[in-house]
Amino acid sequence: MPQKIAVAVIHGIGEANPEFAQKDSPKFTSGFAKKLKSELAEVLDEEVDTIDVKLVIEPIYWAEVVQTIQDELCDRLQIEGKLKKFFRLGEFIFHSLSDSVAYQVTSSSAASDRHIYDGIHQCFADTLKKLATSAGDKAPLCIVAHSLGSTIASNYIWDLQNNQAQISIGNTPLEKGETLSLFYTFGSQIAFWSLRHKDFGTPITVPSPKLSQHYPNLRGEWVNFYDEDDLLGYPIQNINEKYKRVVKDKKVNAGGMLQNWNPTSHNEYWTDGEVIKPIAKTLADTWRLLNP
């Protein structure tokens, strides 16, 4: 039986639509997942319908962890009218900032102050469990992360690689992050989060240090896509020398004529060819190597 590749897709800041977590909804299937399958089929010269036997895509929807308490705070402050001003820009800013602040945690944080951080990470763990079931316990793992989702993914893998996780983690190689081979970030705020650490910190290891134990011939990569007009997404590789050895930044012009020259490009990476095509090509090359 051919070895499948597991792909975990995590959304970023703001009030994400619950349909992101529903793979059969138009929002998910007509966006990144559908386009990725289409591009992969083109590279492999196959029908799109056959891609499901090669690739398993699961969304990581974490917004619900913070949504309830954000709504409660909004009600207590009585600011619903304010959030609707300026074409609902206030709503986006409120949810974006509160997502980031709520997610923060330090090594000395009490258990009672980790509920958001750990709750979001449990969503991540639960998704990897689904992937281990549907793609295989040792399926190579590809993570695709947008915006704050890239920071969440980085922190999650860091915790795994440094034995710092304080949530329920499955015991399969995939769930333990041992098969992580590909990491794609776009619209990333990892640069901001690096400010919390001396000399801007240390990146996760990509591919996983234990990948070679499962797939000696696989090579991994971390590519960070960013648009210069995206005010919420930044390059990563020059954070410090450690990041430079792990990450490759790739500048793109995300979106169509109405988006690629302004900050709305932040939400346009999902279906942009400059992002999707290189990911699809690497996935195709990886699958061929796994299934000669």
BAPA-993636 format. One line per field, with one value per atom (N, C-alpha, C, CB): x, y, z; atom name. Coordinates in steps of 0.05 Angstrom, whole numbers, plus 5000, padded with zeros to 4 digits. Glycine has a CB too. Layout:
N
xx	c(X_...)
yy	c(Y_...)
zz	c(Z_...)
atom	c(CA_...)
// end
This chain:
292
xx	c(5017_5000_5018_4981_5012_5028_5028_5018_5050_5052_5041_5082_5021_5009_5026_4981_5021_5033_5012_5047_5017_4998_5003_5000_4982_4984_4966_4977_4977_4961_4961_4973_4937_4934_4922_4916_4936_4927_4923_4948_4900_4893_4907_4863_4903_4917_4899_4932_4907_4893_4866_4910_4850_4824_4802_4823_4778_4755_4751_4729_4764_4762_4734_4783_4726_4700_4701_4691_4681_4681_4682_4657_4674_4674_4703_4661_4722_4750_4755_4769_4741_4745_4728_4739_4711_4694_4705_4665_4717_4732_4713_4746_4687_4669_4656_4648_4663_4650_4664_4652_4649_4661_4686_4641_4685_4707_4734_4701_4733_4758_4765_4755_4745_4751_4756_4729_4744_4748_4772_4723_4784_4808_4833_4805_4848_4875_4875_4888_4858_4859_4853_4839_4833_4825_4847_4799_4859_4879_4905_4886_4911_4935_4932_4940_4909_4904_4905_4877_4894_4895_4923_4878_4939_4967_4983_4980_4978_4992_4986_4986_4960_4952_4965_4921_4968_4981_5011_4979_5024_5053_5056_5065_5038_5040_5027_5027_5014_5001_4979_5021_4962_4941_4914_4947_4893_4867_4866_4844_4852_4849_4837_4832_4819_4806_4825_4784_4848_4867_4886_4884_4885_4904_4898_4903_4873_4866_4880_4836_4889_4904_4933_4901_4941_4969_4972_4980_4951_4952_4928_4954_4933_4911_4914_4911_4894_4894_4874_4888_4884_4866_4870_4871_4848_4850_4852_4825_4868_4870_4855_4901_4831_4814_4816_4785_4829_4834_4818_4863_4806_4793_4771_4780_4758_4737_4747_4723_4773_4784_4783_4813_4786_4786_4761_4810_4744_4721_4701_4706_4696_4676_4684_4671_4710_4719_4722_4745_4728_4729_4701_4740_4681_4653_4645_4634_4652_4645_4658_4653_4683_4697_4685_4727_4678_4665_4639_4660_4623_4597_4602_4582_4622_4627_4636_4649_4651_4661_4641_4687_4620_4599_4611_4582_4626_4640_4632_4670_4609_4601_4599_4575_4588_4585_4612_4569_4631_4658_4671_4675_4667_4680_4670_4677_4646_4634_4642_4604_4657_4665_4686_4674_4689_4711_4711_4738_4687_4684_4692_4700_4685_4691_4720_4678_4737_4765_4770_4780_4753_4756_4752_4736_4734_4729_4754_4704_4766_4790_4813_4798_4816_4838_4834_4841_4809_4802_4809_4773_4799_4803_4832_4785_4846_4874_4891_4883_4888_4905_4898_4901_4872_4865_4873_4835_4873_4883_4912_4881_4928_4957_4962_4972_4949_4953_4944_4939_4920_4909_4927_4881_4940_4957_4983_4962_4992_5019_5020_5025_5043_5048_5078_5037_5087_5115_5121_5124_5146_5154_5146_5184_5141_5133_5103_5147_5088_5059_5046_5047_5028_5013_4994_4996_4987_4970_4944_4964_4934_4908_4911_4899_4936_4940_4949_4961_4949_4957_4933_4976_4909_4886_4882_4861_4889_4886_4909_4887_4933_4957_4953_4983_4948_4945_4920_4944_4899_4874_4879_4852_4893_4899_4918_4913_4938_4956_4942_4979_4921_4906_4891_4887_4882_4869_4889_4859_4914_4935_4940_4962_4943_4948_4925_4951_4900_4877_4877_4851_4886_4888_4909_4893_4932_4954_4945_4979_4928_4917_4900_4901_4883_4867_4885_4848_4906_4924_4938_4944_4946_4959_4940_4969_4915_4895_4890_4869_4888_4880_4904_4864_4927_4950_4971_4963_4969_4988_5005_5006_5011_5026_5052_5031_5065_5091_5091_5111_5067_5066_5082_5036_5098_5112_5093_5128_5101_5083_5091_5082_5072_5076_5057_5070_5067_5050_5050_5061_5025_5021_5008_5004_5021_5011_5010_5029_4988_4984_4984_4958_4997_4995_5003_4967_4986_4991_4993_4970_4980_4982_5010_4964_5027_5055_5069_5069_5063_5075_5065_5068_5039_5027_5041_4997_5044_5056_5085_5055_5100_5128_5130_5140_5113_5113_5106_5094_5086_5077_5100_5053_5113_5135_5158_5144_5163_5185_5180_5187_5155_5149_5154_5119_5146_5151_5181_5138_5196_5224_5241_5235_5229_5243_5229_5246_5211_5197_5183_5216_5171_5157_5127_5167_5116_5087_5073_5080_5051_5036_5007_5036_5004_4977_4979_4967_4957_4956_4966_4927_4988_5000_4999_5029_4991_4991_5019_4977_5021_5047_5057_5045_5044_5055_5077_5032_5094_5116_5105_5132_5083_5071_5062_5048_5047_5037_5059_5018_5081_5104_5121_5120_5113_5128_5153_5136_5158_5182_5184_5185_5161_5160_5157_5138_5159_5157_5179_5159_5172_5191_5189_5189_5164_5160_5144_5144_5153_5140_5138_5155_5113_5108_5093_5093_5104_5091_5086_5109_5065_5060_5044_5046_5050_5038_5046_5007_5070_5079_5087_5102_5080_5088_5110_5064_5123_5144_5165_5157_5171_5191_5183_5194_5158_5149_5153_5119_5146_5148_5177_5134_5195_5224_5234_5240_5220_5228_5228_5210_5214_5211_5236_5187_5255_5278_5304_5277_5324_5350_5361_5369_5373_5383_5361_5408_5336_5313_5308_5317_5320_5312_5325_5284_5314_5324_5300_5338_5303_5280_5277_5284_5254_5251_5269_5221_5273_5289_5272_5306_5277_5263_5283_5244_5282_5262_5268_5263_5250_5253_5279_5229_5293_5318_5314_5329_5289_5284_5272_5266_5270_5258_5274_5256_5301_5318_5315_5347_5305_5300_5277_5294_5259_5236_5239_5211_5252_5255_5284_5234_5303_5331_5337_5349_5320_5325_5310_5319_5292_5276_5292_5251_5288_5299_5276_5319_5279_5257_5264_5251_5245_5249_5229_5248_5238_5220_5222_5227_5200_5198_5178_5191_5186_5168_5161_5181_5136_5127_5118_5105_5126_5116_5113_5136_5094_5088_5096_5057_5112_5121_5098_5140_5075_5052_5035_5035_5042_5027_5039_5029_5023_5033_5033_5016_5023_5022_5040_4994_5054_5071_5100_5060_5119_5147_5167_5155_5190_5211_5221_5234_5234_5243_5272_5227_5284_5310_5332_5317_5328_5349_5345_5351_5327_5323_5350_5302_5364_5391_5404_5391_5428_5442_5429_5471_5417_5404_5381_5395_5365_5342_5352_5324_5373_5384_5391_5408_5399_5407_5383_5425_5360_5336_5315_5324_5311_5289_5298_5274_5282_5286_5262_5290_5267_5246_5241_5252_5216_5210_5189_5199_5197_5180_5160_5196_5134_5114_5096_5096_5079_5060_5032_5065_5023_4999_4973_4997_4955_4929_4927_4923_4903_4898_4903_4870_4893_4898_4887_4885_4866_4854_4868_4825_4885_4896_4927_4888_4941_4969_4986_4979_4974_4989_4983_4983_4967_4958_4957_4931_4951_4951_4931_4945_4911_4892_4905_4868_4930_4945_4949_4972_4946_4951_4934_4945_4910_4892_4892_4864_4910_4910_4930_4914_4947_4966_4953_4985_4930_4918_4914_4891_4908_4902_4921_4874_4943_4962_4981_4978_4984_5000_5029_4999_5040_5068_5073_5076_5052_5054_5047_5035_5024_5014_5032_4986_5041_5056_5082_5062_5099_5123_5118_5142_5096_5089_5080_5066_5064_5054_5077_5034_5096_5119_5135_5137_5141_5156_5141_5163_5115_5099_5100_5070_5098_5100_5127_5095_5148_5175_5178_5197_5167_5168_5152_5156_5129_5113_5127_5085_5139_5154_5177_5165_5191_5213_5203_5228_5179_5168_5157_5145_5149_5136_5149_5106_5174_5188_5175_5218)
yy	c(4976_5000_5025_5000_5044_5069_5084_5087_5096_5112_5140_5114_5148_5174_5195_5174_5220_5243_5257_5263_5264_5278_5308_5268_5323_5352_5365_5362_5380_5394_5424_5390_5436_5463_5480_5465_5501_5516_5545_5514_5556_5584_5604_5588_5629_5650_5667_5667_5692_5710_5719_5735_5730_5740_5720_5747_5727_5710_5691_5727_5668_5648_5636_5626_5630_5618_5588_5622_5578_5550_5531_5543_5541_5525_5517_5540_5531_5524_5495_5543_5486_5459_5438_5459_5447_5428_5423_5438_5400_5395_5394_5369_5389_5388_5415_5367_5435_5462_5476_5479_5493_5508_5525_5527_5535_5553_5537_5564_5512_5497_5484_5476_5470_5454_5472_5435_5495_5513_5530_5530_5529_5545_5529_5558_5529_5518_5488_5521_5472_5443_5436_5430_5448_5441_5450_5455_5473_5483_5466_5513_5458_5442_5415_5438_5402_5377_5380_5366_5402_5407_5410_5431_5426_5430_5404_5452_5388_5363_5344_5351_5343_5325_5333_5326_5359_5368_5360_5399_5363_5355_5325_5363_5309_5280_5270_5268_5288_5280_5259_5269_5265_5247_5262_5233_5248_5260_5269_5240_5291_5301_5281_5327_5264_5245_5224_5230_5220_5200_5211_5190_5237_5250_5241_5280_5235_5228_5203_5224_5186_5162_5169_5140_5193_5201_5222_5212_5237_5260_5261_5286_5265_5269_5296_5246_5313_5341_5344_5361_5354_5359_5388_5339_5403_5430_5431_5446_5449_5454_5480_5456_5477_5500_5506_5495_5527_5534_5558_5538_5573_5598_5594_5611_5571_5567_5567_5540_5562_5562_5590_5552_5611_5638_5653_5653_5643_5658_5664_5642_5645_5649_5671_5623_5670_5690_5717_5681_5718_5744_5756_5740_5740_5749_5759_5727_5745_5753_5780_5732_5783_5808_5831_5806_5826_5846_5856_5836_5836_5843_5860_5818_5852_5866_5895_5852_5899_5925_5942_5923_5928_5941_5957_5960_5943_5956_5945_5953_5931_5919_5940_5905_5963_5984_5994_6007_5997_6006_5987_6010_5961_5941_5941_5914_5952_5952_5976_5950_5994_6019_6013_6040_6032_6031_6004_6035_5997_5972_5948_5974_5948_5926_5921_5900_5942_5939_5936_5964_5950_5948_5919_5966_5905_5877_5860_5866_5865_5849_5855_5856_5880_5888_5876_5918_5878_5867_5838_5872_5822_5794_5786_5780_5801_5795_5800_5813_5823_5829_5810_5858_5805_5789_5760_5790_5750_5723_5721_5717_5741_5740_5742_5763_5761_5765_5741_5790_5730_5707_5683_5701_5680_5656_5656_5653_5680_5682_5666_5711_5654_5640_5640_5611_5639_5638_5612_5662_5606_5581_5580_5577_5603_5605_5608_5627_5607_5611_5588_5613_5596_5576_5560_5589_5537_5520_5534_5493_5550_5564_5586_5577_5594_5614_5603_5634_5576_5563_5552_5540_5558_5544_5550_5551_5575_5582_5569_5613_5573_5561_5531_5567_5518_5489_5480_5478_5496_5489_5490_5507_5510_5512_5489_5539_5483_5461_5434_5461_5432_5406_5403_5405_5425_5424_5413_5452_5423_5414_5384_5430_5375_5347_5329_5343_5338_5323_5319_5336_5340_5338_5318_5366_5319_5300_5271_5306_5268_5241_5232_5241_5250_5243_5235_5266_5250_5245_5218_5268_5212_5186_5163_5185_5167_5146_5143_5152_5166_5165_5163_5190_5173_5172_5151_5199_5142_5123_5133_5113_5116_5124_5138_5100_5130_5141_5158_5118_5168_5184_5209_5191_5216_5242_5265_5246_5284_5306_5332_5309_5344_5371_5390_5371_5412_5432_5457_5438_5467_5492_5511_5488_5534_5552_5581_5549_5594_5622_5640_5625_5663_5684_5675_5695_5680_5670_5640_5680_5627_5598_5588_5588_5604_5596_5596_5614_5616_5617_5593_5644_5588_5565_5539_5564_5535_5511_5509_5510_5531_5532_5525_5559_5537_5532_5503_5551_5493_5466_5446_5459_5449_5431_5435_5435_5460_5466_5450_5496_5451_5437_5407_5442_5396_5368_5361_5359_5378_5372_5377_5390_5392_5398_5386_5428_5368_5354_5374_5337_5394_5415_5414_5442_5396_5395_5387_5375_5401_5396_5388_5420_5375_5366_5336_5383_5325_5297_5293_5286_5278_5273_5243_5283_5236_5207_5196_5204_5170_5156_5148_5132_5156_5148_5167_5148_5159_5177_5203_5163_5202_5226_5245_5219_5234_5251_5263_5235_5250_5260_5279_5237_5284_5303_5292_5327_5266_5253_5252_5226_5254_5251_5278_5233_5300_5327_5330_5349_5335_5338_5365_5316_5375_5400_5419_5394_5444_5465_5490_5472_5499_5522_5543_5514_5567_5589_5612_5598_5627_5651_5671_5644_5697_5718_5715_5718_5706_5698_5721_5679_5717_5736_5724_5746_5704_5691_5712_5668_5731_5751_5767_5770_5774_5789_5772_5796_5747_5730_5724_5704_5727_5723_5744_5723_5767_5788_5779_5812_5758_5749_5734_5730_5728_5712_5726_5686_5719_5731_5724_5720_5744_5741_5729_5723_5734_5727_5697_5737_5682_5654_5634_5652_5610_5587_5575_5566_5570_5559_5529_5563_5519_5490_5477_5482_5451_5436_5425_5414_5432_5422_5412_5444_5386_5366_5357_5342_5342_5332_5316_5314_5319_5304_5274_5311_5264_5236_5226_5228_5244_5236_5214_5260_5216_5196_5168_5205_5166_5140_5125_5142_5141_5130_5130_5145_5151_5155_5165_5173_5148_5156_5174_5132_5171_5185_5211_5167_5217_5241_5266_5239_5287_5313_5332_5324_5350_5368_5397_5367_5415_5443_5459_5450_5484_5504_5528_5511_5534_5557_5577_5549_5601_5622_5642_5638_5643_5661_5687_5648_5709_5735_5755_5746_5773_5794_5820_5795_5836_5862_5881_5876_5877_5895_5884_5897_5861_5848_5859_5817_5875_5888_5869_5912_5845_5826_5801_5816_5802_5779_5788_5764_5774_5784_5761_5797_5768_5748_5737_5760_5714_5701_5694_5675_5688_5676_5693_5668_5719_5737_5745_5762_5731_5737_5733_5718_5712_5707_5685_5700_5678_5658_5630_5656_5625_5599_5596_5595_5617_5616_5615_5641_5628_5628_5600_5647_5583_5556_5538_5545_5546_5529_5538_5527_5565_5576_5589_5597_5586_5600_5618_5580_5644_5663_5665_5691_5668_5671_5694_5644_5715_5738_5732_5763_5737_5733_5758_5708_5758_5780_5767_5795_5763_5748_5762_5739_5748_5759_5769_5782_5778_5789_5819_5783_5832_5860_5878_5869_5869_5885_5881_5879_5860_5854_5855_5827_5849_5844_5869_5831_5893_5917_5930_5937_5917_5929_5909_5943_5917_5899_5876_5914_5878_5855_5830_5863_5833_5810_5790_5819_5798_5780_5754_5794_5757_5734_5720_5742_5728_5718_5696_5740_5689_5668_5641_5665_5636_5610_5599_5611_5616_5606_5618_5612_5630_5643_5622_5664_5623_5604_5604_5609_5628_5629_5614_5659_5610_5595_5565_5607_5560_5533_5516_5534_5526_5510_5498_5526_5514_5502_5481_5523_5486_5466_5440_5477_5443_5419_5404_5427_5418_5405_5389_5425_5401_5387_5363_5406_5366_5343_5320_5352_5328_5307_5293_5320_5309_5297_5279_5319_5287_5271_5245_5287_5247_5223_5203_5230_5213_5195_5182_5211_5196_5184_5163_5206_5168_5148_5123_5161_5127_5106_5102_5111_5092_5090_5069_5082)
zz	c(5000_5000_5000_5025_4982_4981_5008_4959_5014_5038_5033_5048_5049_5046_5061_5057_5054_5067_5083_5047_5108_5125_5124_5155_5120_5118_5138_5089_5157_5178_5170_5206_5168_5160_5182_5134_5191_5214_5206_5237_5215_5208_5227_5209_5221_5236_5253_5218_5257_5275_5264_5281_5282_5275_5281_5245_5275_5280_5257_5285_5259_5237_5235_5241_5211_5207_5214_5178_5230_5237_5213_5253_5189_5165_5158_5142_5169_5164_5172_5178_5193_5204_5190_5234_5171_5157_5129_5156_5126_5101_5076_5102_5081_5058_5052_5063_5068_5063_5040_5089_5026_5004_5013_4992_5037_5046_5047_5074_5055_5057_5031_5079_5019_4995_4970_4989_4970_4946_4950_4941_4974_4979_4978_5007_4999_4999_4992_5026_5005_5001_4972_5019_4961_4933_4914_4926_4918_4900_4902_4906_4927_4931_4917_4961_4920_4906_4876_4915_4866_4837_4827_4830_4841_4833_4835_4850_4856_4860_4838_4887_4830_4808_4782_4805_4778_4753_4753_4751_4775_4777_4772_4804_4784_4782_4756_4806_4741_4716_4722_4696_4741_4749_4751_4775_4756_4761_4790_4755_4795_4822_4841_4822_4831_4848_4859_4832_4847_4857_4879_4834_4884_4902_4931_4900_4937_4965_4974_4967_4956_4965_4970_4944_4964_4968_4990_4942_4994_5012_5031_4996_5056_5075_5088_5098_5084_5094_5116_5071_5139_5162_5172_5185_5176_5186_5217_5178_5227_5256_5261_5265_5273_5279_5309_5270_5316_5344_5354_5349_5335_5343_5364_5318_5364_5383_5412_5378_5416_5443_5456_5443_5439_5450_5443_5438_5426_5416_5439_5395_5456_5477_5497_5492_5505_5525_5512_5537_5486_5472_5470_5443_5465_5464_5491_5454_5512_5539_5546_5559_5539_5545_5529_5538_5504_5488_5500_5460_5511_5523_5549_5530_5565_5590_5584_5606_5563_5556_5541_5540_5530_5515_5491_5533_5475_5453_5426_5456_5424_5399_5377_5402_5383_5363_5353_5375_5372_5364_5345_5389_5349_5332_5304_5344_5300_5273_5256_5275_5269_5254_5234_5274_5215_5195_5180_5208_5170_5154_5170_5128_5196_5215_5220_5204_5214_5219_5249_5208_5265_5294_5304_5308_5292_5299_5293_5284_5270_5262_5282_5234_5288_5306_5334_5308_5344_5370_5372_5377_5353_5353_5348_5333_5331_5325_5349_5302_5362_5386_5409_5394_5413_5436_5431_5440_5406_5401_5410_5370_5402_5408_5438_5393_5451_5480_5496_5490_5489_5503_5501_5494_5478_5473_5488_5443_5496_5509_5535_5514_5539_5564_5569_5563_5594_5600_5615_5618_5617_5630_5659_5628_5671_5699_5703_5713_5681_5683_5699_5655_5716_5731_5713_5754_5722_5705_5698_5720_5717_5712_5691_5738_5684_5664_5637_5674_5636_5611_5595_5618_5604_5592_5562_5607_5554_5526_5510_5522_5519_5506_5503_5522_5525_5524_5509_5553_5511_5496_5466_5503_5457_5428_5420_5422_5437_5430_5430_5450_5447_5447_5420_5470_5409_5382_5362_5374_5364_5347_5350_5352_5375_5381_5371_5411_5374_5365_5335_5375_5321_5292_5283_5280_5296_5290_5295_5306_5315_5321_5297_5347_5287_5264_5240_5256_5236_5213_5217_5211_5241_5246_5240_5276_5245_5239_5209_5253_5195_5167_5148_5160_5156_5138_5146_5137_5171_5181_5204_5159_5223_5247_5241_5265_5219_5213_5187_5209_5180_5155_5158_5149_5137_5138_5142_5112_5159_5166_5153_5196_5140_5129_5144_5098_5154_5168_5151_5196_5146_5131_5150_5105_5156_5177_5168_5202_5175_5167_5192_5152_5190_5209_5237_5209_5257_5285_5286_5304_5267_5265_5262_5243_5249_5245_5272_5225_5289_5316_5333_5330_5331_5346_5337_5342_5311_5301_5311_5271_5309_5318_5348_5312_5364_5393_5399_5407_5384_5389_5384_5372_5361_5354_5373_5324_5381_5400_5426_5406_5436_5460_5457_5468_5434_5429_5429_5403_5414_5411_5436_5389_5455_5480_5505_5483_5500_5522_5541_5538_5530_5546_5544_5537_5528_5525_5551_5502_5557_5581_5574_5600_5551_5543_5536_5518_5528_5521_5493_5524_5490_5464_5459_5463_5434_5427_5425_5400_5423_5424_5397_5442_5375_5349_5340_5328_5322_5313_5301_5292_5287_5275_5297_5256_5317_5338_5355_5355_5357_5373_5357_5383_5332_5315_5303_5331_5305_5296_5265_5307_5252_5223_5209_5214_5224_5212_5191_5233_5166_5145_5131_5125_5128_5113_5130_5087_5130_5146_5128_5172_5122_5105_5121_5080_5123_5137_5118_5161_5122_5106_5123_5080_5117_5134_5163_5131_5168_5195_5213_5192_5239_5259_5278_5276_5269_5286_5293_5271_5275_5281_5306_5257_5309_5333_5358_5330_5357_5380_5388_5375_5369_5376_5395_5350_5397_5415_5444_5411_5450_5478_5487_5480_5469_5476_5472_5459_5487_5484_5457_5507_5444_5416_5398_5416_5404_5388_5386_5360_5404_5407_5388_5405_5390_5374_5359_5391_5333_5318_5323_5288_5315_5316_5295_5311_5297_5278_5257_5292_5232_5209_5188_5196_5181_5190_5219_5172_5230_5257_5259_5264_5282_5286_5284_5313_5288_5288_5261_5310_5241_5216_5203_5197_5204_5191_5202_5194_5227_5238_5224_5268_5213_5199_5169_5207_5159_5130_5125_5118_5123_5120_5095_5119_5074_5049_5047_5026_5065_5063_5072_5079_5057_5065_5069_5042_5088_5094_5087_5123_5092_5087_5103_5057_5110_5121_5103_5152_5090_5072_5083_5043_5085_5095_5073_5119_5065_5044_5056_5027_5044_5055_5032_5075_5035_5016_5029_5008_5016_5027_5034_5008_5022_5028_5050_5003_5060_5082_5109_5082_5123_5147_5171_5154_5167_5189_5184_5194_5161_5154_5148_5131_5159_5157_5150_5183_5139_5135_5162_5118_5160_5185_5185_5188_5162_5162_5173_5134_5173_5183_5213_5167_5227_5255_5270_5267_5264_5274_5257_5304_5263_5248_5250_5257_5273_5277_5258_5306_5256_5237_5208_5241_5202_5175_5166_5173_5184_5177_5173_5199_5182_5181_5161_5208_5159_5144_5118_5161_5098_5072_5068_5048_5066_5060_5030_5072_5023_4994_4991_4982_4978_4974_4952_4968_4957_4937_4934_4944_4914_4911_4912_4883_4937_4941_4934_4970_4921_4914_4886_4933_4879_4852_4851_4843_4831_4826_4849_4800_4862_4883_4910_4886_4913_4939_4940_4948_4918_4919_4924_4895_4925_4929_4956_4907_4973_4998_5021_4994_5046_5068_5067_5093_5049_5047_5036_5030_5026_5016_5038_5005_5064_5086_5084_5112_5073_5072_5045_5078_5027_5000_4994_4981_5013_5008_5002_5032_5015_5014_4986_5027_4967_4940_4919_4932_4928_4910_4897_4925_4871_4857_4865_4828_4873_4881_4907_4884_4922_4947_4943_4969_4929_4926_4909_4915_4886_4867_4878_4842_4892_4903_4925_4913_4940_4961_4947_4979_4927_4912_4900_4891_4888_4875_4896_4861_4919_4939_4950_4962_4954_4963_4942_4967_4916_4895_4896_4868_4898_4899_4924_4900_4946_4971_4967_4994_4955_4951_4933_4940_4912_4893_4908_4869_4925_4940_4959_4955_4971_4989_4975_5005_4950_4935_4908_4932_4907_4882_4863_4888)
atom	c(N_CA_C_CB_N_CA_C_CB_N_CA_C_CB_N_CA_C_CB_N_CA_C_CB_N_CA_C_CB_N_CA_C_CB_N_CA_C_CB_N_CA_C_CB_N_CA_C_CB_N_CA_C_CB_N_CA_C_CB_N_CA_C_CB_N_CA_C_CB_N_CA_C_CB_N_CA_C_CB_N_CA_C_CB_N_CA_C_CB_N_CA_C_CB_N_CA_C_CB_N_CA_C_CB_N_CA_C_CB_N_CA_C_CB_N_CA_C_CB_N_CA_C_CB_N_CA_C_CB_N_CA_C_CB_N_CA_C_CB_N_CA_C_CB_N_CA_C_CB_N_CA_C_CB_N_CA_C_CB_N_CA_C_CB_N_CA_C_CB_N_CA_C_CB_N_CA_C_CB_N_CA_C_CB_N_CA_C_CB_N_CA_C_CB_N_CA_C_CB_N_CA_C_CB_N_CA_C_CB_N_CA_C_CB_N_CA_C_CB_N_CA_C_CB_N_CA_C_CB_N_CA_C_CB_N_CA_C_CB_N_CA_C_CB_N_CA_C_CB_N_CA_C_CB_N_CA_C_CB_N_CA_C_CB_N_CA_C_CB_N_CA_C_CB_N_CA_C_CB_N_CA_C_CB_N_CA_C_CB_N_CA_C_CB_N_CA_C_CB_N_CA_C_CB_N_CA_C_CB_N_CA_C_CB_N_CA_C_CB_N_CA_C_CB_N_CA_C_CB_N_CA_C_CB_N_CA_C_CB_N_CA_C_CB_N_CA_C_CB_N_CA_C_CB_N_CA_C_CB_N_CA_C_CB_N_CA_C_CB_N_CA_C_CB_N_CA_C_CB_N_CA_C_CB_N_CA_C_CB_N_CA_C_CB_N_CA_C_CB_N_CA_C_CB_N_CA_C_CB_N_CA_C_CB_N_CA_C_CB_N_CA_C_CB_N_CA_C_CB_N_CA_C_CB_N_CA_C_CB_N_CA_C_CB_N_CA_C_CB_N_CA_C_CB_N_CA_C_CB_N_CA_C_CB_N_CA_C_CB_N_CA_C_CB_N_CA_C_CB_N_CA_C_CB_N_CA_C_CB_N_CA_C_CB_N_CA_C_CB_N_CA_C_CB_N_CA_C_CB_N_CA_C_CB_N_CA_C_CB_N_CA_C_CB_N_CA_C_CB_N_CA_C_CB_N_CA_C_CB_N_CA_C_CB_N_CA_C_CB_N_CA_C_CB_N_CA_C_CB_N_CA_C_CB_N_CA_C_CB_N_CA_C_CB_N_CA_C_CB_N_CA_C_CB_N_CA_C_CB_N_CA_C_CB_N_CA_C_CB_N_CA_C_CB_N_CA_C_CB_N_CA_C_CB_N_CA_C_CB_N_CA_C_CB_N_CA_C_CB_N_CA_C_CB_N_CA_C_CB_N_CA_C_CB_N_CA_C_CB_N_CA_C_CB_N_CA_C_CB_N_CA_C_CB_N_CA_C_CB_N_CA_C_CB_N_CA_C_CB_N_CA_C_CB_N_CA_C_CB_N_CA_C_CB_N_CA_C_CB_N_CA_C_CB_N_CA_C_CB_N_CA_C_CB_N_CA_C_CB_N_CA_C_CB_N_CA_C_CB_N_CA_C_CB_N_CA_C_CB_N_CA_C_CB_N_CA_C_CB_N_CA_C_CB_N_CA_C_CB_N_CA_C_CB_N_CA_C_CB_N_CA_C_CB_N_CA_C_CB_N_CA_C_CB_N_CA_C_CB_N_CA_C_CB_N_CA_C_CB_N_CA_C_CB_N_CA_C_CB_N_CA_C_CB_N_CA_C_CB_N_CA_C_CB_N_CA_C_CB_N_CA_C_CB_N_CA_C_CB_N_CA_C_CB_N_CA_C_CB_N_CA_C_CB_N_CA_C_CB_N_CA_C_CB_N_CA_C_CB_N_CA_C_CB_N_CA_C_CB_N_CA_C_CB_N_CA_C_CB_N_CA_C_CB_N_CA_C_CB_N_CA_C_CB_N_CA_C_CB_N_CA_C_CB_N_CA_C_CB_N_CA_C_CB_N_CA_C_CB_N_CA_C_CB_N_CA_C_CB_N_CA_C_CB_N_CA_C_CB_N_CA_C_CB_N_CA_C_CB_N_CA_C_CB_N_CA_C_CB_N_CA_C_CB_N_CA_C_CB_N_CA_C_CB_N_CA_C_CB_N_CA_C_CB_N_CA_C_CB_N_CA_C_CB_N_CA_C_CB_N_CA_C_CB_N_CA_C_CB_N_CA_C_CB_N_CA_C_CB_N_CA_C_CB_N_CA_C_CB_N_CA_C_CB_N_CA_C_CB_N_CA_C_CB_N_CA_C_CB_N_CA_C_CB_N_CA_C_CB_N_CA_C_CB_N_CA_C_CB_N_CA_C_CB_N_CA_C_CB_N_CA_C_CB_N_CA_C_CB_N_CA_C_CB_N_CA_C_CB_N_CA_C_CB_N_CA_C_CB_N_CA_C_CB_N_CA_C_CB_N_CA_C_CB_N_CA_C_CB_N_CA_C_CB_N_CA_C_CB_N_CA_C_CB_N_CA_C_CB_N_CA_C_CB_N_CA_C_CB_N_CA_C_CB_N_CA_C_CB_N_CA_C_CB_N_CA_C_CB_N_CA_C_CB_N_CA_C_CB_N_CA_C_CB_N_CA_C_CB_N_CA_C_CB_N_CA_C_CB_N_CA_C_CB_N_CA_C_CB_N_CA_C_CB_N_CA_C_CB_N_CA_C_CB_N_CA_C_CB_N_CA_C_CB_N_CA_C_CB_N_CA_C_CB_N_CA_C_CB_N_CA_C_CB_N_CA_C_CB_N_CA_C_CB_N_CA_C_CB_N_CA_C_CB_N_CA_C_CB_N_CA_C_CB_N_CA_C_CB_N_CA_C_CB_N_CA_C_CB_N_CA_C_CB_N_CA_C_CB_N_CA_C_CB_N_CA_C_CB_N_CA_C_CB_N_CA_C_CB_N_CA_C_CB_N_CA_C_CB_N_CA_C_CB_N_CA_C_CB_N_CA_C_CB_N_CA_C_CB_N_CA_C_CB_N_CA_C_CB_N_CA_C_CB_N_CA_C_CB_N_CA_C_CB_N_CA_C_CB_N_CA_C_CB_N_CA_C_CB_N_CA_C_CB_N_CA_C_CB_N_CA_C_CB_N_CA_C_CB_N_CA_C_CB_N_CA_C_CB_N_CA_C_CB_N_CA_C_CB)
// end
